[in-house]
Amino acid sequence: MKHTDIYEVLNKQDLVGSETVVCGWVRTFRDSAQVAFLELSDGTSFPRLQVVIDKNALSVDPECTKLGASVAVRGEVVKAFKGEGNELNAKEISLLGKCPPEYPIQKKRTTLEFLRTIPHLRLRTNTFAAVFRVRSVAAQAIHRFFHERRYYYMNTPLITASDCEGAGEMFRVTTQPWNAACKTEEEYYKNDFFGVKAGLSVSGQLEGEIAATAVGKIYTFGPSFRAENSNTTRHLAEFWHVEPEIAFAELPDVIEVAEELLKYLINAVLTECPDEIKFFDSFVEKGLIEKLTHVATSDFAVCEYTKAIEILEKENSRFEFPVKWGSDLQSEHEKFLTEQVFQRPVFVTNYPKEIKSFYMKQNPDGKTVAATDLLVPGIGEIIGGSEREADYEKLLSAMKERNMDLSAYKQYLDLRVFGSVPHGGFGLGFERFVMYVTGMENIRDVILLPRWTKNIM
């Protein structure tokens, strides 16, 4: 159907005086003796388009005025009577799709909790339409950031035989029937599609390292899967990951790129989504614009894990989970460091090797690895990264200590045999970033159809 996007009708002054057709969903209808007003949204802009109906010149089907109905309107674009932008003087209104009175998106019922029960409709609200416009802009900015810096975009496998994190929280991929009659695990997998145990990828990092050690700088941006039985506001079973890998890079280089990326993305959202961010600042998180501007213009702090623990131990009485050296940091600790101590984002570096992944470079002290987590005010960890272990024997030793199946990592180990180089990278949880820049408090509200334990709506 030939029509003009509402965004263009609202903003293009050269359309004033011309006739056009718009399509959209009815958001409000106001009536008076001589004139009626429809507000339409087609998702292309945060502001809605006001359609003015001269009741003496045009008769309108009542179904076209119902909340949620979809309509096509032919009319003349005119300057808005009040405020900036344009509106449409209707000449013809056609019904595209009826909407019954039980349409579930009503003002009295549209809490976030209720909207999670109707994910197929919730994008028609101001809040969720704004979230997903921001998400789209941020995704484009990710590709732009890396393309401008000559990183190559790689598509790593979603089905893999290796567990990047070594935590065993992978979804199994199988073609075997549920009642497969096998005497042993080996027999079961021998008869399976790949002939070995396979699962959905928890990260593209290991495969990303293959690419980076050939072409220098790469990034992946795609879904990851974790069968983690977690029911928190920060975890999903399926989420999106941004993962650059950089050859000839050490931990300081990884930190530099991570800081540059986060600032770039925040500035892109502030610049390209002003209406959405203003809405979130007013109705979701007061002070959001100030917070984002502060982060985008601050020099991020860097703090050794050992120093961070010393700071936190002095405040153990305030924490639900007291810390000591060797503890993993909880959300309360991360927020305290960013909001109370540093009052800006902070890279915590050089964690104990026991609480980090097998592939991280072992430091000379024998106790820590060259890892970093970027903690930001309001949400805690948003990026995790490290320099990767480039020494074959040290990597092999770390894998044996964790009783890992070495046969699944032969190619990964080979990278340390044939021209090994210092290299590193990080992962940015895309949904967590969208949470951060929109102020949304639940990760289930920033992905189209969230998946978590016992939920696959």
TANOR-V255353 format. One record per residue. N is the residue number from 1. RES is the residue in one small letter. PHI is phi in degrees with one decimal (NA if undefined). PSI is psi in degrees with one decimal (NA if undefined). NEAR is the number of other C-alpha atoms within 8 Angstrom. Layout:
n=N res=RES phi=PHI psi=PSI near=NEAR
n=N res=RES phi=PHI psi=PSI near=NEAR
This chain:
n=1 res=m phi=NA psi=121.9 near=2
n=2 res=k phi=-73.4 psi=122.2 near=4
n=3 res=h phi=-158.2 psi=172.2 near=8
n=4 res=t phi=-110.8 psi=135.0 near=10
n=5 res=d phi=-61.4 psi=144.1 near=10
n=6 res=i phi=-60.9 psi=-35.1 near=14
n=7 res=y phi=-55.4 psi=-43.9 near=8
n=8 res=e phi=-69.4 psi=-41.0 near=8
n=9 res=v phi=-61.3 psi=-39.6 near=13
n=10 res=l phi=-69.2 psi=-33.4 near=10
n=11 res=n phi=-113.1 psi=-18.6 near=8
n=12 res=k phi=-91.8 psi=110.0 near=8
n=13 res=q phi=-70.7 psi=-22.2 near=6
n=14 res=d phi=-74.2 psi=-5.9 near=4
n=15 res=l phi=-84.8 psi=-15.8 near=9
n=16 res=v phi=-59.8 psi=130.1 near=11
n=17 res=g phi=92.7 psi=-9.6 near=7
n=18 res=s phi=-97.7 psi=163.4 near=7
n=19 res=e phi=-102.1 psi=138.2 near=9
n=20 res=t phi=-149.6 psi=172.6 near=10
n=21 res=v phi=-119.4 psi=133.0 near=11
n=22 res=v phi=-120.7 psi=154.0 near=11
n=23 res=c phi=-126.9 psi=147.0 near=14
n=24 res=g phi=-179.7 psi=-176.4 near=10
n=25 res=w phi=-105.6 psi=141.9 near=12
n=26 res=v phi=-72.6 psi=124.5 near=17
n=27 res=r phi=-103.6 psi=-36.4 near=10
n=28 res=t phi=-147.8 psi=158.4 near=9
n=29 res=f phi=-140.3 psi=127.0 near=12
n=30 res=r phi=-122.7 psi=139.3 near=7
n=31 res=d phi=-125.5 psi=148.1 near=7
n=32 res=s phi=-146.5 psi=-176.3 near=6
n=33 res=a phi=-62.5 psi=-43.3 near=5
n=34 res=q phi=-109.1 psi=-27.5 near=7
n=35 res=v phi=-132.7 psi=145.3 near=10
n=36 res=a phi=-126.8 psi=158.5 near=13
n=37 res=f phi=-132.2 psi=128.2 near=11
n=38 res=l phi=-106.5 psi=139.2 near=14
n=39 res=e phi=-109.5 psi=124.9 near=12
n=40 res=l phi=-115.4 psi=148.1 near=14
n=41 res=s phi=-133.0 psi=136.0 near=14
n=42 res=d phi=-117.7 psi=7.7 near=10
n=43 res=g phi=88.2 psi=-7.8 near=7
n=44 res=t phi=-83.1 psi=-12.3 near=8
n=45 res=s phi=-150.2 psi=158.4 near=9
n=46 res=f phi=-70.6 psi=-49.2 near=10
n=47 res=p phi=-65.7 psi=148.9 near=6
n=48 res=r phi=-93.6 psi=162.7 near=9
n=49 res=l phi=-97.6 psi=128.7 near=13
n=50 res=q phi=-88.4 psi=127.7 near=10
n=51 res=v phi=-107.4 psi=122.1 near=12
n=52 res=v phi=-97.4 psi=128.6 near=12
n=53 res=i phi=-116.7 psi=114.9 near=12
n=54 res=d phi=-81.6 psi=106.1 near=11
n=55 res=k phi=-67.1 psi=-20.5 near=9
n=56 res=n phi=-75.8 psi=-22.5 near=6
n=57 res=a phi=-107.5 psi=-17.2 near=5
n=58 res=l phi=-141.9 psi=128.1 near=10
n=59 res=s phi=-100.0 psi=132.5 near=6
n=60 res=v phi=-117.2 psi=133.5 near=6
n=61 res=d phi=-59.8 psi=125.6 near=7
n=62 res=p phi=-54.8 psi=-27.7 near=6
n=63 res=e phi=-64.5 psi=-24.2 near=9
n=64 res=c phi=-75.3 psi=-8.3 near=14
n=65 res=t phi=-106.3 psi=-0.8 near=11
n=66 res=k phi=-77.5 psi=139.9 near=13
n=67 res=l phi=-56.3 psi=127.3 near=12
n=68 res=g phi=93.0 psi=-14.6 near=10
n=69 res=a phi=-65.9 psi=149.6 near=15
n=70 res=s phi=-104.2 psi=136.9 near=14
n=71 res=v phi=-139.4 psi=160.4 near=14
n=72 res=a phi=-116.6 psi=134.2 near=12
n=73 res=v phi=-125.8 psi=125.4 near=12
n=74 res=r phi=-101.4 psi=131.6 near=12
n=75 res=g phi=-171.0 psi=-178.4 near=12
n=76 res=e phi=-98.6 psi=132.3 near=13
n=77 res=v phi=-78.8 psi=127.0 near=15
n=78 res=v phi=-133.0 psi=161.5 near=10
n=79 res=k phi=-63.7 psi=141.5 near=9
n=80 res=a phi=-62.3 psi=138.6 near=9
n=81 res=f phi=-65.6 psi=-36.4 near=4
n=82 res=k phi=-124.9 psi=141.0 near=4
n=83 res=g phi=75.9 psi=-165.8 near=5
n=84 res=e phi=-95.1 psi=172.7 near=6
n=85 res=g phi=85.1 psi=-166.3 near=8
n=86 res=n phi=-123.1 psi=166.8 near=14
n=87 res=e phi=-139.3 psi=-179.3 near=14
n=88 res=l phi=-127.2 psi=124.7 near=12
n=89 res=n phi=-87.5 psi=113.2 near=12
n=90 res=a phi=-72.4 psi=138.8 near=14
n=91 res=k phi=-115.7 psi=-24.3 near=10
n=92 res=e phi=-156.6 psi=135.0 near=8
n=93 res=i phi=-127.1 psi=123.5 near=11
n=94 res=s phi=-117.1 psi=139.2 near=8
n=95 res=l phi=-81.6 psi=127.1 near=12
n=96 res=l phi=-99.5 psi=-39.7 near=8
n=97 res=g phi=-153.2 psi=123.0 near=7
n=98 res=k phi=-66.3 psi=157.8 near=11
n=99 res=c phi=-136.8 psi=118.8 near=11
n=100 res=p phi=-73.7 psi=165.6 near=6
n=101 res=p phi=-61.2 psi=-23.9 near=6
n=102 res=e phi=-82.2 psi=13.2 near=4
n=103 res=y phi=-47.9 psi=121.3 near=9
n=104 res=p phi=-74.6 psi=-14.0 near=5
n=105 res=i phi=-89.3 psi=90.2 near=9
n=106 res=q phi=-120.1 psi=150.2 near=7
n=107 res=k phi=-56.2 psi=-38.5 near=5
n=108 res=k phi=-72.7 psi=-11.2 near=4
n=109 res=r phi=-122.8 psi=-0.7 near=8
n=110 res=t phi=-88.1 psi=56.1 near=9
n=111 res=t phi=-77.8 psi=159.0 near=6
n=112 res=l phi=-61.7 psi=-37.3 near=7
n=113 res=e phi=-61.7 psi=-43.7 near=6
n=114 res=f phi=-66.3 psi=-41.8 near=9
n=115 res=l phi=-64.9 psi=-27.0 near=11
n=116 res=r phi=-65.1 psi=-19.9 near=10
n=117 res=t phi=-83.1 psi=-11.6 near=6
n=118 res=i phi=-130.5 psi=60.6 near=8
n=119 res=p phi=-61.4 psi=-22.1 near=11
n=120 res=h phi=-74.9 psi=-12.5 near=6
n=121 res=l phi=-119.1 psi=-16.0 near=8
n=122 res=r phi=-65.8 psi=-21.3 near=11
n=123 res=l phi=-67.1 psi=-10.0 near=11
n=124 res=r phi=-82.4 psi=-1.9 near=8
n=125 res=t phi=-89.6 psi=159.3 near=8
n=126 res=n phi=-55.4 psi=-46.8 near=8
n=127 res=t phi=-61.7 psi=-51.4 near=8
n=128 res=f phi=-75.3 psi=-34.4 near=12
n=129 res=a phi=-61.5 psi=-39.3 near=12
n=130 res=a phi=-67.4 psi=-41.8 near=10
n=131 res=v phi=-56.2 psi=-45.5 near=12
n=132 res=f phi=-81.2 psi=-20.4 near=11
n=133 res=r phi=-69.7 psi=-41.8 near=9
n=134 res=v phi=-62.0 psi=-44.0 near=13
n=135 res=r phi=-58.4 psi=-42.8 near=10
n=136 res=s phi=-63.9 psi=-44.9 near=8
n=137 res=v phi=-62.2 psi=-42.7 near=12
n=138 res=a phi=-64.1 psi=-38.4 near=12
n=139 res=a phi=-63.9 psi=-43.5 near=8
n=140 res=q phi=-61.9 psi=-39.0 near=8
n=141 res=a phi=-66.4 psi=-33.8 near=11
n=142 res=i phi=-60.8 psi=-50.5 near=10
n=143 res=h phi=-62.1 psi=-39.1 near=8
n=144 res=r phi=-65.1 psi=-44.5 near=8
n=145 res=f phi=-56.0 psi=-50.9 near=10
n=146 res=f phi=-73.6 psi=-36.3 near=11
n=147 res=h phi=-63.1 psi=-40.9 near=9
n=148 res=e phi=-63.5 psi=-23.7 near=7
n=149 res=r phi=-105.1 psi=14.5 near=6
n=150 res=r phi=61.0 psi=39.4 near=7
n=151 res=y phi=-86.5 psi=148.1 near=11
n=152 res=y phi=-101.0 psi=134.3 near=10
n=153 res=y phi=-82.2 psi=121.1 near=8
n=154 res=m phi=-116.5 psi=141.8 near=10
n=155 res=n phi=-104.9 psi=102.5 near=7
n=156 res=t phi=-86.5 psi=157.6 near=8
n=157 res=p phi=-63.6 psi=145.6 near=8
n=158 res=l phi=-92.3 psi=-19.2 near=9
n=159 res=i phi=-109.0 psi=127.8 near=9
n=160 res=t phi=-144.9 psi=159.3 near=10
n=161 res=a phi=-101.8 psi=-1.4 near=9
n=162 res=s phi=-120.3 psi=142.0 near=8
n=163 res=d phi=-98.1 psi=107.3 near=11
n=164 res=c phi=-57.9 psi=-40.8 near=10
n=165 res=e phi=-87.6 psi=-14.3 near=9
n=166 res=g phi=68.1 psi=17.9 near=8
n=167 res=a phi=-100.0 psi=-4.9 near=5
n=168 res=g phi=72.4 psi=19.9 near=6
n=169 res=e phi=-103.0 psi=49.1 near=7
n=170 res=m phi=-102.5 psi=146.5 near=12
n=171 res=f phi=-78.0 psi=130.4 near=9
n=172 res=r phi=-78.3 psi=138.4 near=8
n=173 res=v phi=-109.2 psi=121.6 near=9
n=174 res=t phi=-149.4 psi=153.5 near=7
n=175 res=t phi=-109.8 psi=2.0 near=6
n=176 res=q phi=-70.1 psi=143.4 near=9
n=177 res=p phi=-67.5 psi=159.0 near=5
n=178 res=w phi=-63.0 psi=-26.9 near=4
n=179 res=n phi=-108.6 psi=33.8 near=4
n=180 res=a phi=-56.9 psi=127.7 near=7
n=181 res=a phi=-92.3 psi=94.6 near=5
n=182 res=c phi=-128.0 psi=140.1 near=7
n=183 res=k phi=-80.5 psi=-28.6 near=6
n=184 res=t phi=-136.4 psi=163.4 near=6
n=185 res=e phi=-63.0 psi=-38.9 near=7
n=186 res=e phi=-61.9 psi=-41.0 near=6
n=187 res=e phi=-65.9 psi=-39.1 near=9
n=188 res=y phi=-58.4 psi=-51.6 near=13
n=189 res=y phi=-73.7 psi=-27.8 near=11
n=190 res=k phi=-61.7 psi=-33.8 near=9
n=191 res=n phi=-88.8 psi=-1.0 near=8
n=192 res=d phi=-82.8 psi=173.5 near=11
n=193 res=f phi=-56.6 psi=-48.4 near=8
n=194 res=f phi=-90.4 psi=-12.1 near=8
n=195 res=g phi=82.7 psi=-2.3 near=8
n=196 res=v phi=-141.6 psi=167.9 near=9
n=197 res=k phi=-66.4 psi=130.3 near=9
n=198 res=a phi=-133.7 psi=156.0 near=12
n=199 res=g phi=-152.4 psi=171.6 near=12
n=200 res=l phi=-76.2 psi=139.1 near=13
n=201 res=s phi=-65.6 psi=136.7 near=15
n=202 res=v phi=-91.0 psi=-12.3 near=11
n=203 res=s phi=-172.0 psi=148.8 near=10
n=204 res=g phi=-93.1 psi=11.0 near=14
n=205 res=q phi=-62.3 psi=-48.1 near=9
n=206 res=l phi=-60.9 psi=-42.6 near=9
n=207 res=e phi=-70.9 psi=-32.5 near=9
n=208 res=g phi=-62.4 psi=-34.7 near=16
n=209 res=e phi=-64.9 psi=-35.0 near=9
n=210 res=i phi=-57.5 psi=-45.1 near=10
n=211 res=a phi=-70.8 psi=-42.8 near=11
n=212 res=a phi=-64.7 psi=-33.7 near=13
n=213 res=t phi=-81.9 psi=11.6 near=12
n=214 res=a phi=-121.4 psi=-41.1 near=6
n=215 res=v phi=-117.1 psi=4.7 near=8
n=216 res=g phi=97.2 psi=-66.8 near=11
n=217 res=k phi=-134.1 psi=122.6 near=12
n=218 res=i phi=-136.6 psi=166.8 near=15
n=219 res=y phi=-146.0 psi=151.4 near=14
n=220 res=t phi=-117.9 psi=151.8 near=14
n=221 res=f phi=-149.8 psi=101.5 near=11
n=222 res=g phi=-169.3 psi=-174.3 near=8
n=223 res=p phi=-77.5 psi=149.3 near=9
n=224 res=s phi=-129.2 psi=158.4 near=14
n=225 res=f phi=-133.9 psi=132.8 near=13
n=226 res=r phi=-137.5 psi=122.4 near=12
n=227 res=a phi=-85.9 psi=57.8 near=9
n=228 res=e phi=-95.5 psi=123.3 near=7
n=229 res=n phi=-79.1 psi=70.7 near=6
n=230 res=s phi=-122.5 psi=136.0 near=8
n=231 res=n phi=-121.9 psi=39.6 near=7
n=232 res=t phi=-95.1 psi=174.8 near=5
n=233 res=t phi=-81.4 psi=2.2 near=8
n=234 res=r phi=-121.1 psi=2.3 near=7
n=235 res=h phi=-126.6 psi=142.6 near=9
n=236 res=l phi=-134.0 psi=157.2 near=12
n=237 res=a phi=-79.7 psi=-26.1 near=11
n=238 res=e phi=-131.9 psi=124.1 near=11
n=239 res=f phi=-147.6 psi=173.8 near=12
n=240 res=w phi=-111.3 psi=141.7 near=11
n=241 res=h phi=-124.9 psi=136.0 near=14
n=242 res=v phi=-109.1 psi=120.4 near=12
n=243 res=e phi=-136.8 psi=95.6 near=14
n=244 res=p phi=-81.0 psi=148.2 near=12
n=245 res=e phi=-130.1 psi=135.7 near=15
n=246 res=i phi=-130.4 psi=119.9 near=14
n=247 res=a phi=-77.4 psi=153.2 near=12
n=248 res=f phi=58.9 psi=40.6 near=9
n=249 res=a phi=-129.1 psi=141.5 near=12
n=250 res=e phi=-112.0 psi=178.3 near=10
n=251 res=l phi=-55.1 psi=-43.3 near=12
n=252 res=p phi=-59.2 psi=-34.0 near=7
n=253 res=d phi=-67.7 psi=-40.1 near=8
n=254 res=v phi=-61.8 psi=-44.1 near=16
n=255 res=i phi=-61.8 psi=-42.4 near=10
n=256 res=e phi=-61.4 psi=-44.7 near=8
n=257 res=v phi=-67.1 psi=-40.7 near=8
n=258 res=a phi=-62.1 psi=-44.0 near=10
n=259 res=e phi=-64.2 psi=-43.8 near=9
n=260 res=e phi=-61.7 psi=-42.1 near=8
n=261 res=l phi=-63.6 psi=-47.6 near=10
n=262 res=l phi=-61.7 psi=-43.1 near=9
n=263 res=k phi=-65.2 psi=-40.3 near=11
n=264 res=y phi=-60.8 psi=-45.3 near=11
n=265 res=l phi=-67.1 psi=-41.4 near=11
n=266 res=i phi=-62.6 psi=-44.7 near=11
n=267 res=n phi=-63.3 psi=-37.0 near=10
n=268 res=a phi=-62.3 psi=-44.3 near=11
n=269 res=v phi=-66.8 psi=-43.7 near=14
n=270 res=l phi=-61.4 psi=-37.4 near=10
n=271 res=t phi=-78.2 psi=-42.4 near=7
n=272 res=e phi=-95.1 psi=-12.7 near=7
n=273 res=c phi=-128.2 psi=51.0 near=11
n=274 res=p phi=-62.9 psi=-40.4 near=9
n=275 res=d phi=-65.3 psi=-42.2 near=8
n=276 res=e phi=-66.0 psi=-45.2 near=11
n=277 res=i phi=-66.6 psi=-36.1 near=14
n=278 res=k phi=-63.7 psi=-40.0 near=9
n=279 res=f phi=-62.2 psi=-47.2 near=9
n=280 res=f phi=-62.9 psi=-37.2 near=14
n=281 res=d phi=-64.0 psi=-34.6 near=13
n=282 res=s phi=-82.5 psi=-37.0 near=8
n=283 res=f phi=-120.0 psi=-12.9 near=7
n=284 res=v phi=-114.4 psi=-52.7 near=10
n=285 res=e phi=-138.4 psi=105.7 near=11
n=286 res=k phi=-61.3 psi=133.8 near=8
n=287 res=g phi=84.4 psi=11.7 near=7
n=288 res=l phi=-60.6 psi=-45.8 near=13
n=289 res=i phi=-61.6 psi=-42.5 near=10
n=290 res=e phi=-63.1 psi=-41.7 near=7
n=291 res=k phi=-61.9 psi=-47.9 near=8
n=292 res=l phi=-67.0 psi=-40.7 near=10
n=293 res=t phi=-62.6 psi=-40.7 near=9
n=294 res=h phi=-61.9 psi=-45.2 near=9
n=295 res=v phi=-64.6 psi=-43.1 near=10
n=296 res=a phi=-67.5 psi=-19.3 near=11
n=297 res=t phi=-112.3 psi=2.8 near=7
n=298 res=s phi=-94.7 psi=151.5 near=7
n=299 res=d phi=-84.3 psi=123.7 near=4
n=300 res=f phi=-70.6 psi=145.5 near=9
n=301 res=a phi=-82.2 psi=157.8 near=9
n=302 res=v phi=-128.6 psi=128.3 near=8
n=303 res=c phi=-139.3 psi=129.6 near=10
n=304 res=e phi=-64.3 psi=144.5 near=10
n=305 res=y phi=-53.1 psi=-45.4 near=10
n=306 res=t phi=-59.1 psi=-41.6 near=9
n=307 res=k phi=-66.9 psi=-40.5 near=8
n=308 res=a phi=-60.8 psi=-40.7 near=11
n=309 res=i phi=-64.3 psi=-40.3 near=11
n=310 res=e phi=-59.7 psi=-41.7 near=8
n=311 res=i phi=-64.8 psi=-44.9 near=8
n=312 res=l phi=-70.7 psi=-36.7 near=11
n=313 res=e phi=-59.9 psi=-31.7 near=10
n=314 res=k phi=-68.9 psi=-16.7 near=6
n=315 res=e phi=-115.1 psi=18.5 near=8
n=316 res=n phi=-56.3 psi=-28.2 near=10
n=317 res=s phi=-64.7 psi=-21.9 near=5
n=318 res=r phi=-89.4 psi=-10.2 near=5
n=319 res=f phi=-99.0 psi=144.7 near=9
n=320 res=e phi=-68.1 psi=-34.8 near=4
n=321 res=f phi=-118.3 psi=96.3 near=6
n=322 res=p phi=-59.8 psi=149.6 near=8
n=323 res=v phi=-111.4 psi=159.2 near=10
n=324 res=k phi=-150.1 psi=168.5 near=7
n=325 res=w phi=-60.9 psi=129.0 near=6
n=326 res=g phi=106.0 psi=-14.4 near=7
n=327 res=s phi=-76.2 psi=146.0 near=7
n=328 res=d phi=-81.4 psi=145.6 near=5
n=329 res=l phi=-78.0 psi=134.6 near=7
n=330 res=q phi=-93.3 psi=170.9 near=7
n=331 res=s phi=-57.3 psi=-39.5 near=9
n=332 res=e phi=-64.5 psi=-34.2 near=7
n=333 res=h phi=-72.1 psi=-42.1 near=10
n=334 res=e phi=-62.8 psi=-42.8 near=13
n=335 res=k phi=-68.1 psi=-36.4 near=15
n=336 res=f phi=-63.6 psi=-44.0 near=9
n=337 res=l phi=-63.0 psi=-43.2 near=13
n=338 res=t phi=-79.2 psi=-37.0 near=16
n=339 res=e phi=-94.0 psi=-31.9 near=11
n=340 res=q phi=-102.7 psi=-41.5 near=8
n=341 res=v phi=-87.7 psi=-59.1 near=7
n=342 res=f phi=-94.8 psi=-25.9 near=10
n=343 res=q phi=54.8 psi=38.2 near=9
n=344 res=r phi=-173.7 psi=171.2 near=13
n=345 res=p phi=-62.5 psi=149.7 near=13
n=346 res=v phi=-141.8 psi=134.6 near=14
n=347 res=f phi=-89.1 psi=117.4 near=13
n=348 res=v phi=-93.8 psi=128.4 near=14
n=349 res=t phi=-123.4 psi=164.6 near=12
n=350 res=n phi=57.0 psi=66.7 near=13
n=351 res=y phi=-80.3 psi=158.7 near=15
n=352 res=p phi=-58.3 psi=137.7 near=10
n=353 res=k phi=-65.8 psi=-25.4 near=10
n=354 res=e phi=-67.5 psi=-23.8 near=6
n=355 res=i phi=-105.1 psi=9.0 near=9
n=356 res=k phi=-123.1 psi=172.5 near=10
n=357 res=s phi=-74.7 psi=159.5 near=9
n=358 res=f phi=-63.2 psi=-26.4 near=10
n=359 res=y phi=-87.3 psi=-0.7 near=8
n=360 res=m phi=-80.8 psi=142.6 near=13
n=361 res=k phi=-63.2 psi=129.4 near=12
n=362 res=q phi=-79.7 psi=129.8 near=12
n=363 res=n phi=-78.3 psi=160.2 near=10
n=364 res=p phi=-59.9 psi=-23.0 near=4
n=365 res=d phi=-71.4 psi=-10.3 near=5
n=366 res=g phi=75.5 psi=-2.5 near=6
n=367 res=k phi=-114.5 psi=-24.5 near=8
n=368 res=t phi=-124.6 psi=166.5 near=11
n=369 res=v phi=-124.3 psi=157.5 near=13
n=370 res=a phi=-81.6 psi=69.5 near=15
n=371 res=a phi=-114.2 psi=160.7 near=15
n=372 res=t phi=-148.2 psi=144.4 near=14
n=373 res=d phi=-119.6 psi=132.3 near=12
n=374 res=l phi=-92.7 psi=118.9 near=13
n=375 res=l phi=-105.1 psi=135.1 near=16
n=376 res=v phi=-123.9 psi=149.1 near=14
n=377 res=p phi=-59.0 psi=136.8 near=11
n=378 res=g phi=95.0 psi=-20.1 near=7
n=379 res=i phi=-138.3 psi=-23.3 near=10
n=380 res=g phi=89.8 psi=-136.7 near=12
n=381 res=e phi=-66.8 psi=131.7 near=11
n=382 res=i phi=-126.9 psi=-23.0 near=13
n=383 res=i phi=-135.7 psi=138.6 near=12
n=384 res=g phi=-128.1 psi=134.2 near=12
n=385 res=g phi=-156.1 psi=-179.0 near=12
n=386 res=s phi=-170.3 psi=165.5 near=14
n=387 res=e phi=-80.6 psi=140.0 near=16
n=388 res=r phi=-89.0 psi=148.8 near=12
n=389 res=e phi=-68.7 psi=119.9 near=12
n=390 res=a phi=-100.8 psi=-6.5 near=11
n=391 res=d phi=-92.7 psi=122.0 near=8
n=392 res=y phi=-57.2 psi=-49.7 near=10
n=393 res=e phi=-66.4 psi=-39.4 near=6
n=394 res=k phi=-67.9 psi=-40.3 near=9
n=395 res=l phi=-64.6 psi=-44.7 near=13
n=396 res=l phi=-60.0 psi=-41.9 near=9
n=397 res=s phi=-63.2 psi=-42.2 near=8
n=398 res=a phi=-64.1 psi=-36.2 near=10
n=399 res=m phi=-71.4 psi=-39.6 near=11
n=400 res=k phi=-65.9 psi=-37.5 near=9
n=401 res=e phi=-60.0 psi=-28.4 near=7
n=402 res=r phi=-97.2 psi=7.8 near=7
n=403 res=n phi=55.1 psi=41.6 near=6
n=404 res=m phi=-81.1 psi=152.4 near=8
n=405 res=d phi=-76.9 psi=101.1 near=6
n=406 res=l phi=-65.3 psi=-26.6 near=8
n=407 res=s phi=-63.4 psi=-24.8 near=5
n=408 res=a phi=-81.8 psi=-5.6 near=7
n=409 res=y phi=-125.4 psi=20.8 near=9
n=410 res=k phi=-59.1 psi=-45.5 near=8
n=411 res=q phi=-62.2 psi=-39.7 near=6
n=412 res=y phi=-64.1 psi=-42.9 near=9
n=413 res=l phi=-65.3 psi=-35.6 near=11
n=414 res=d phi=-58.4 psi=-30.0 near=8
n=415 res=l phi=-60.6 psi=-24.3 near=11
n=416 res=r phi=-88.5 psi=-4.1 near=12
n=417 res=v phi=-98.5 psi=-42.7 near=8
n=418 res=f phi=-103.0 psi=87.7 near=6
n=419 res=g phi=70.5 psi=47.2 near=6
n=420 res=s phi=-61.0 psi=145.2 near=10
n=421 res=v phi=-137.5 psi=155.4 near=9
n=422 res=p phi=-61.2 psi=135.0 near=12
n=423 res=h phi=-157.2 psi=160.7 near=13
n=424 res=g phi=-161.7 psi=174.4 near=16
n=425 res=g phi=-174.2 psi=-174.3 near=13
n=426 res=f phi=-154.3 psi=168.9 near=13
n=427 res=g phi=-124.6 psi=132.0 near=11
n=428 res=l phi=-109.9 psi=118.9 near=11
n=429 res=g phi=-71.5 psi=111.4 near=12
n=430 res=f phi=-63.7 psi=-41.3 near=10
n=431 res=e phi=-63.5 psi=-37.7 near=11
n=432 res=r phi=-65.5 psi=-35.5 near=10
n=433 res=f phi=-64.8 psi=-44.3 near=10
n=434 res=v phi=-62.4 psi=-39.6 near=13
n=435 res=m phi=-56.0 psi=-45.7 near=13
n=436 res=y phi=-63.7 psi=-43.5 near=10
n=437 res=v phi=-84.4 psi=-11.7 near=11
n=438 res=t phi=-105.3 psi=-17.6 near=13
n=439 res=g phi=83.8 psi=0.8 near=11
n=440 res=m phi=-65.8 psi=139.1 near=11
n=441 res=e phi=-98.1 psi=-11.0 near=7
n=442 res=n phi=-123.1 psi=126.3 near=9
n=443 res=i phi=-62.4 psi=-21.9 near=14
n=444 res=r phi=-70.1 psi=-12.4 near=11
n=445 res=d phi=-96.3 psi=4.6 near=12
n=446 res=v phi=-123.7 psi=12.6 near=14
n=447 res=i phi=-130.6 psi=146.5 near=10
n=448 res=l phi=-57.0 psi=-56.8 near=6
n=449 res=l phi=-129.6 psi=92.6 near=9
n=450 res=p phi=-67.5 psi=142.6 near=11
n=451 res=r phi=-119.1 psi=126.7 near=11
n=452 res=w phi=-145.7 psi=177.0 near=13
n=453 res=t phi=-55.8 psi=129.0 near=10
n=454 res=k phi=68.0 psi=18.6 near=4
n=455 res=n phi=-142.5 psi=119.1 near=6
n=456 res=i phi=-144.0 psi=50.6 near=7
n=457 res=m phi=-62.1 psi=NA near=6
